Amino acid sequence: MALTVRVVAPDKTIWDAEAEEVILPSTTGQLGILSGHAPLLTALDTGVMRVRADKTWVPIALLGGFAEVENNEVTILVNAAERGDSIDKEEAQTAFTQAQEGFAKAQQSGSRQEFIKATQTLKRARARFQAAGGMI
């Protein structure tokens, strides 16, 4: 029995198909979902979701949201998302490197607001780079 998986962002549906397995970046760690999973509602962190469909893993960068699992249906509502195969790997690597530099500067600045903003920028850039296949 397969899972029905939907990933919905405010501007578009990123994924709407059946899958054998889903790995979600929940706020408490990675969460694996197989068919027959118990009902669940969880908050999602910025990270990479992986969907296994037709024995192939598809990475999707998620920028926070919520996931609901019930009756072999996984509904994921996110602030933004992007499939890994639609991300330019070199552009994502450049953004990740810049985000790392910005994070290092923010750590030294002592400004809490700057540090929080740099942390979020780094998490987004890392998720996009990972989804593009740039790092594990």
mmCIF file of the C-alpha atoms, coordinates in Angstrom:
data_MODEL
# 
_entry.id   MODEL 
# 
loop_
_atom_site.group_PDB 
_atom_site.id 
_atom_site.type_symbol 
_atom_site.label_atom_id 
_atom_site.label_alt_id 
_atom_site.label_comp_id 
_atom_site.label_asym_id 
_atom_site.label_entity_id 
_atom_site.label_seq_id 
_atom_site.pdbx_PDB_ins_code 
_atom_site.Cartn_x 
_atom_site.Cartn_y 
_atom_site.Cartn_z 
_atom_site.occupancy 
_atom_site.B_iso_or_equiv 
_atom_site.pdbx_formal_charge 
_atom_site.auth_seq_id 
_atom_site.auth_comp_id 
_atom_site.auth_asym_id 
_atom_site.auth_atom_id 
_atom_site.pdbx_PDB_model_num 
ATOM 1   C CA . MET A 1 1   ? 0.000  0.000  0.000   1.00 0.00 ? 1   MET A CA 1 
ATOM 2   C CA . ALA A 1 2   ? 1.383  3.395  -0.985  1.00 0.00 ? 2   ALA A CA 1 
ATOM 3   C CA . LEU A 1 3   ? 1.218  6.785  0.647   1.00 0.00 ? 3   LEU A CA 1 
ATOM 4   C CA . THR A 1 4   ? -0.512 9.719  -1.012  1.00 0.00 ? 4   THR A CA 1 
ATOM 5   C CA . VAL A 1 5   ? 1.835  12.679 -0.548  1.00 0.00 ? 5   VAL A CA 1 
ATOM 6   C CA . ARG A 1 6   ? 0.994  16.343 -1.135  1.00 0.00 ? 6   ARG A CA 1 
ATOM 7   C CA . VAL A 1 7   ? 3.391  19.228 -0.608  1.00 0.00 ? 7   VAL A CA 1 
ATOM 8   C CA . VAL A 1 8   ? 1.563  22.542 -0.841  1.00 0.00 ? 8   VAL A CA 1 
ATOM 9   C CA . ALA A 1 9   ? 3.137  26.011 -0.697  1.00 0.00 ? 9   ALA A CA 1 
ATOM 10  C CA . PRO A 1 10  ? 1.118  29.258 -0.785  1.00 0.00 ? 10  PRO A CA 1 
ATOM 11  C CA . ASP A 1 11  ? 1.872  29.789 -4.481  1.00 0.00 ? 11  ASP A CA 1 
ATOM 12  C CA . LYS A 1 12  ? 1.815  26.221 -5.881  1.00 0.00 ? 12  LYS A CA 1 
ATOM 13  C CA . THR A 1 13  ? 1.654  22.499 -5.293  1.00 0.00 ? 13  THR A CA 1 
ATOM 14  C CA . ILE A 1 14  ? 5.191  21.106 -5.286  1.00 0.00 ? 14  ILE A CA 1 
ATOM 15  C CA . TRP A 1 15  ? 4.322  17.388 -5.132  1.00 0.00 ? 15  TRP A CA 1 
ATOM 16  C CA . ASP A 1 16  ? 1.053  15.485 -5.468  1.00 0.00 ? 16  ASP A CA 1 
ATOM 17  C CA . ALA A 1 17  ? 1.639  11.787 -6.103  1.00 0.00 ? 17  ALA A CA 1 
ATOM 18  C CA . GLU A 1 18  ? 1.979  8.404  -4.478  1.00 0.00 ? 18  GLU A CA 1 
ATOM 19  C CA . ALA A 1 19  ? 5.173  7.374  -2.728  1.00 0.00 ? 19  ALA A CA 1 
ATOM 20  C CA . GLU A 1 20  ? 6.518  4.405  -0.781  1.00 0.00 ? 20  GLU A CA 1 
ATOM 21  C CA . GLU A 1 21  ? 8.319  6.429  1.891   1.00 0.00 ? 21  GLU A CA 1 
ATOM 22  C CA . VAL A 1 22  ? 8.807  9.994  3.111   1.00 0.00 ? 22  VAL A CA 1 
ATOM 23  C CA . ILE A 1 23  ? 11.517 11.451 5.345   1.00 0.00 ? 23  ILE A CA 1 
ATOM 24  C CA . LEU A 1 24  ? 10.595 14.807 6.889   1.00 0.00 ? 24  LEU A CA 1 
ATOM 25  C CA . PRO A 1 25  ? 12.768 17.432 8.631   1.00 0.00 ? 25  PRO A CA 1 
ATOM 26  C CA . SER A 1 26  ? 10.629 17.858 11.750  1.00 0.00 ? 26  SER A CA 1 
ATOM 27  C CA . THR A 1 27  ? 11.591 20.341 14.460  1.00 0.00 ? 27  THR A CA 1 
ATOM 28  C CA . THR A 1 28  ? 12.622 17.399 16.664  1.00 0.00 ? 28  THR A CA 1 
ATOM 29  C CA . GLY A 1 29  ? 14.713 15.591 14.032  1.00 0.00 ? 29  GLY A CA 1 
ATOM 30  C CA . GLN A 1 30  ? 14.286 13.450 10.936  1.00 0.00 ? 30  GLN A CA 1 
ATOM 31  C CA . LEU A 1 31  ? 10.964 11.624 10.783  1.00 0.00 ? 31  LEU A CA 1 
ATOM 32  C CA . GLY A 1 32  ? 10.348 8.616  8.535   1.00 0.00 ? 32  GLY A CA 1 
ATOM 33  C CA . ILE A 1 33  ? 6.831  7.860  7.280   1.00 0.00 ? 33  ILE A CA 1 
ATOM 34  C CA . LEU A 1 34  ? 5.791  4.505  5.765   1.00 0.00 ? 34  LEU A CA 1 
ATOM 35  C CA . SER A 1 35  ? 2.318  3.245  4.899   1.00 0.00 ? 35  SER A CA 1 
ATOM 36  C CA . GLY A 1 36  ? 0.316  2.355  7.989   1.00 0.00 ? 36  GLY A CA 1 
ATOM 37  C CA . HIS A 1 37  ? 1.946  5.131  10.053  1.00 0.00 ? 37  HIS A CA 1 
ATOM 38  C CA . ALA A 1 38  ? 0.002  6.264  13.114  1.00 0.00 ? 38  ALA A CA 1 
ATOM 39  C CA . PRO A 1 39  ? -1.855 9.594  12.796  1.00 0.00 ? 39  PRO A CA 1 
ATOM 40  C CA . LEU A 1 40  ? 0.524  12.479 13.372  1.00 0.00 ? 40  LEU A CA 1 
ATOM 41  C CA . LEU A 1 41  ? 0.685  16.263 13.230  1.00 0.00 ? 41  LEU A CA 1 
ATOM 42  C CA . THR A 1 42  ? 4.147  17.808 13.414  1.00 0.00 ? 42  THR A CA 1 
ATOM 43  C CA . ALA A 1 43  ? 5.928  21.103 12.831  1.00 0.00 ? 43  ALA A CA 1 
ATOM 44  C CA . LEU A 1 44  ? 8.580  21.079 10.123  1.00 0.00 ? 44  LEU A CA 1 
ATOM 45  C CA . ASP A 1 45  ? 11.931 22.797 10.238  1.00 0.00 ? 45  ASP A CA 1 
ATOM 46  C CA . THR A 1 46  ? 13.823 24.257 7.315   1.00 0.00 ? 46  THR A CA 1 
ATOM 47  C CA . GLY A 1 47  ? 15.535 21.302 5.685   1.00 0.00 ? 47  GLY A CA 1 
ATOM 48  C CA . VAL A 1 48  ? 15.301 18.621 3.040   1.00 0.00 ? 48  VAL A CA 1 
ATOM 49  C CA . MET A 1 49  ? 12.347 16.305 2.701   1.00 0.00 ? 49  MET A CA 1 
ATOM 50  C CA . ARG A 1 50  ? 12.997 13.113 0.775   1.00 0.00 ? 50  ARG A CA 1 
ATOM 51  C CA . VAL A 1 51  ? 10.262 11.212 -1.060  1.00 0.00 ? 51  VAL A CA 1 
ATOM 52  C CA . ARG A 1 52  ? 10.802 7.683  -2.402  1.00 0.00 ? 52  ARG A CA 1 
ATOM 53  C CA . ALA A 1 53  ? 8.627  7.091  -5.444  1.00 0.00 ? 53  ALA A CA 1 
ATOM 54  C CA . ASP A 1 54  ? 9.244  4.282  -7.948  1.00 0.00 ? 54  ASP A CA 1 
ATOM 55  C CA . LYS A 1 55  ? 12.410 3.307  -6.016  1.00 0.00 ? 55  LYS A CA 1 
ATOM 56  C CA . THR A 1 56  ? 13.921 6.759  -6.648  1.00 0.00 ? 56  THR A CA 1 
ATOM 57  C CA . TRP A 1 57  ? 14.537 9.364  -3.961  1.00 0.00 ? 57  TRP A CA 1 
ATOM 58  C CA . VAL A 1 58  ? 13.378 12.904 -4.778  1.00 0.00 ? 58  VAL A CA 1 
ATOM 59  C CA . PRO A 1 59  ? 14.756 15.691 -2.524  1.00 0.00 ? 59  PRO A CA 1 
ATOM 60  C CA . ILE A 1 60  ? 12.594 18.731 -1.811  1.00 0.00 ? 60  ILE A CA 1 
ATOM 61  C CA . ALA A 1 61  ? 13.892 21.764 0.112   1.00 0.00 ? 61  ALA A CA 1 
ATOM 62  C CA . LEU A 1 62  ? 11.290 22.885 2.672   1.00 0.00 ? 62  LEU A CA 1 
ATOM 63  C CA . LEU A 1 63  ? 11.271 26.243 4.422   1.00 0.00 ? 63  LEU A CA 1 
ATOM 64  C CA . GLY A 1 64  ? 9.247  25.391 7.512   1.00 0.00 ? 64  GLY A CA 1 
ATOM 65  C CA . GLY A 1 65  ? 5.632  24.364 7.852   1.00 0.00 ? 65  GLY A CA 1 
ATOM 66  C CA . PHE A 1 66  ? 3.465  21.511 9.130   1.00 0.00 ? 66  PHE A CA 1 
ATOM 67  C CA . ALA A 1 67  ? 2.837  17.891 8.181   1.00 0.00 ? 67  ALA A CA 1 
ATOM 68  C CA . GLU A 1 68  ? -0.207 15.761 8.866   1.00 0.00 ? 68  GLU A CA 1 
ATOM 69  C CA . VAL A 1 69  ? -0.239 11.980 8.485   1.00 0.00 ? 69  VAL A CA 1 
ATOM 70  C CA . GLU A 1 70  ? -3.557 10.150 8.528   1.00 0.00 ? 70  GLU A CA 1 
ATOM 71  C CA . ASN A 1 71  ? -4.940 7.100  6.678   1.00 0.00 ? 71  ASN A CA 1 
ATOM 72  C CA . ASN A 1 72  ? -1.850 6.768  4.446   1.00 0.00 ? 72  ASN A CA 1 
ATOM 73  C CA . GLU A 1 73  ? -2.145 10.403 3.372   1.00 0.00 ? 73  GLU A CA 1 
ATOM 74  C CA . VAL A 1 74  ? 0.700  12.800 4.079   1.00 0.00 ? 74  VAL A CA 1 
ATOM 75  C CA . THR A 1 75  ? -0.254 16.457 3.699   1.00 0.00 ? 75  THR A CA 1 
ATOM 76  C CA . ILE A 1 76  ? 2.564  18.960 4.005   1.00 0.00 ? 76  ILE A CA 1 
ATOM 77  C CA . LEU A 1 77  ? 1.816  22.682 4.184   1.00 0.00 ? 77  LEU A CA 1 
ATOM 78  C CA . VAL A 1 78  ? 4.940  24.808 3.882   1.00 0.00 ? 78  VAL A CA 1 
ATOM 79  C CA . ASN A 1 79  ? 5.951  28.452 3.711   1.00 0.00 ? 79  ASN A CA 1 
ATOM 80  C CA . ALA A 1 80  ? 7.991  27.670 0.586   1.00 0.00 ? 80  ALA A CA 1 
ATOM 81  C CA . ALA A 1 81  ? 9.453  24.607 -1.113  1.00 0.00 ? 81  ALA A CA 1 
ATOM 82  C CA . GLU A 1 82  ? 11.574 23.736 -4.106  1.00 0.00 ? 82  GLU A CA 1 
ATOM 83  C CA . ARG A 1 83  ? 12.302 20.398 -5.766  1.00 0.00 ? 83  ARG A CA 1 
ATOM 84  C CA . GLY A 1 84  ? 15.987 19.535 -5.868  1.00 0.00 ? 84  GLY A CA 1 
ATOM 85  C CA . ASP A 1 85  ? 15.941 18.936 -9.614  1.00 0.00 ? 85  ASP A CA 1 
ATOM 86  C CA . SER A 1 86  ? 14.815 22.535 -10.204 1.00 0.00 ? 86  SER A CA 1 
ATOM 87  C CA . ILE A 1 87  ? 17.655 24.104 -8.180  1.00 0.00 ? 87  ILE A CA 1 
ATOM 88  C CA . ASP A 1 88  ? 20.863 25.219 -9.919  1.00 0.00 ? 88  ASP A CA 1 
ATOM 89  C CA . LYS A 1 89  ? 23.593 23.431 -7.933  1.00 0.00 ? 89  LYS A CA 1 
ATOM 90  C CA . GLU A 1 90  ? 26.320 26.026 -8.518  1.00 0.00 ? 90  GLU A CA 1 
ATOM 91  C CA . GLU A 1 91  ? 24.025 28.910 -7.607  1.00 0.00 ? 91  GLU A CA 1 
ATOM 92  C CA . ALA A 1 92  ? 22.972 27.045 -4.457  1.00 0.00 ? 92  ALA A CA 1 
ATOM 93  C CA . GLN A 1 93  ? 26.620 26.410 -3.538  1.00 0.00 ? 93  GLN A CA 1 
ATOM 94  C CA . THR A 1 94  ? 27.461 30.096 -3.966  1.00 0.00 ? 94  THR A CA 1 
ATOM 95  C CA . ALA A 1 95  ? 24.495 31.111 -1.803  1.00 0.00 ? 95  ALA A CA 1 
ATOM 96  C CA . PHE A 1 96  ? 25.523 28.544 0.839   1.00 0.00 ? 96  PHE A CA 1 
ATOM 97  C CA . THR A 1 97  ? 29.112 29.855 0.929   1.00 0.00 ? 97  THR A CA 1 
ATOM 98  C CA . GLN A 1 98  ? 27.871 33.450 1.252   1.00 0.00 ? 98  GLN A CA 1 
ATOM 99  C CA . ALA A 1 99  ? 25.462 32.407 4.012   1.00 0.00 ? 99  ALA A CA 1 
ATOM 100 C CA . GLN A 1 100 ? 28.319 30.727 5.908   1.00 0.00 ? 100 GLN A CA 1 
ATOM 101 C CA . GLU A 1 101 ? 30.368 33.923 5.675   1.00 0.00 ? 101 GLU A CA 1 
ATOM 102 C CA . GLY A 1 102 ? 27.393 36.023 6.816   1.00 0.00 ? 102 GLY A CA 1 
ATOM 103 C CA . PHE A 1 103 ? 26.816 33.649 9.732   1.00 0.00 ? 103 PHE A CA 1 
ATOM 104 C CA . ALA A 1 104 ? 30.468 33.924 10.813  1.00 0.00 ? 104 ALA A CA 1 
ATOM 105 C CA . LYS A 1 105 ? 30.242 37.733 10.730  1.00 0.00 ? 105 LYS A CA 1 
ATOM 106 C CA . ALA A 1 106 ? 26.968 37.701 12.676  1.00 0.00 ? 106 ALA A CA 1 
ATOM 107 C CA . GLN A 1 107 ? 28.534 35.530 15.384  1.00 0.00 ? 107 GLN A CA 1 
ATOM 108 C CA . GLN A 1 108 ? 31.268 38.123 15.850  1.00 0.00 ? 108 GLN A CA 1 
ATOM 109 C CA . SER A 1 109 ? 28.964 41.141 15.714  1.00 0.00 ? 109 SER A CA 1 
ATOM 110 C CA . GLY A 1 110 ? 27.219 40.386 18.998  1.00 0.00 ? 110 GLY A CA 1 
ATOM 111 C CA . SER A 1 111 ? 23.851 41.511 17.601  1.00 0.00 ? 111 SER A CA 1 
ATOM 112 C CA . ARG A 1 112 ? 21.178 38.953 18.490  1.00 0.00 ? 112 ARG A CA 1 
ATOM 113 C CA . GLN A 1 113 ? 18.882 40.092 15.665  1.00 0.00 ? 113 GLN A CA 1 
ATOM 114 C CA . GLU A 1 114 ? 21.664 39.823 13.086  1.00 0.00 ? 114 GLU A CA 1 
ATOM 115 C CA . PHE A 1 115 ? 22.592 36.363 14.414  1.00 0.00 ? 115 PHE A CA 1 
ATOM 116 C CA . ILE A 1 116 ? 19.007 35.052 14.131  1.00 0.00 ? 116 ILE A CA 1 
ATOM 117 C CA . LYS A 1 117 ? 18.657 36.399 10.589  1.00 0.00 ? 117 LYS A CA 1 
ATOM 118 C CA . ALA A 1 118 ? 22.025 34.891 9.554   1.00 0.00 ? 118 ALA A CA 1 
ATOM 119 C CA . THR A 1 119 ? 21.056 31.525 11.090  1.00 0.00 ? 119 THR A CA 1 
ATOM 120 C CA . GLN A 1 120 ? 17.812 31.407 9.091   1.00 0.00 ? 120 GLN A CA 1 
ATOM 121 C CA . THR A 1 121 ? 19.607 32.426 5.892   1.00 0.00 ? 121 THR A CA 1 
ATOM 122 C CA . LEU A 1 122 ? 22.198 29.687 6.456   1.00 0.00 ? 122 LEU A CA 1 
ATOM 123 C CA . LYS A 1 123 ? 19.511 27.034 7.078   1.00 0.00 ? 123 LYS A CA 1 
ATOM 124 C CA . ARG A 1 124 ? 17.668 27.995 3.871   1.00 0.00 ? 124 ARG A CA 1 
ATOM 125 C CA . ALA A 1 125 ? 20.871 28.007 1.814   1.00 0.00 ? 125 ALA A CA 1 
ATOM 126 C CA . ARG A 1 126 ? 21.964 24.646 3.273   1.00 0.00 ? 126 ARG A CA 1 
ATOM 127 C CA . ALA A 1 127 ? 18.577 23.055 2.518   1.00 0.00 ? 127 ALA A CA 1 
ATOM 128 C CA . ARG A 1 128 ? 18.633 24.268 -1.099  1.00 0.00 ? 128 ARG A CA 1 
ATOM 129 C CA . PHE A 1 129 ? 22.232 23.103 -1.588  1.00 0.00 ? 129 PHE A CA 1 
ATOM 130 C CA . GLN A 1 130 ? 21.485 19.679 -0.076  1.00 0.00 ? 130 GLN A CA 1 
ATOM 131 C CA . ALA A 1 131 ? 18.357 19.262 -2.202  1.00 0.00 ? 131 ALA A CA 1 
ATOM 132 C CA . ALA A 1 132 ? 20.349 20.144 -5.323  1.00 0.00 ? 132 ALA A CA 1 
ATOM 133 C CA . GLY A 1 133 ? 22.715 17.277 -4.479  1.00 0.00 ? 133 GLY A CA 1 
ATOM 134 C CA . GLY A 1 134 ? 25.565 19.428 -3.287  1.00 0.00 ? 134 GLY A CA 1 
ATOM 135 C CA . MET A 1 135 ? 26.085 17.810 0.098   1.00 0.00 ? 135 MET A CA 1 
ATOM 136 C CA . ILE A 1 136 ? 24.648 15.047 2.223   1.00 0.00 ? 136 ILE A CA 1 
# 
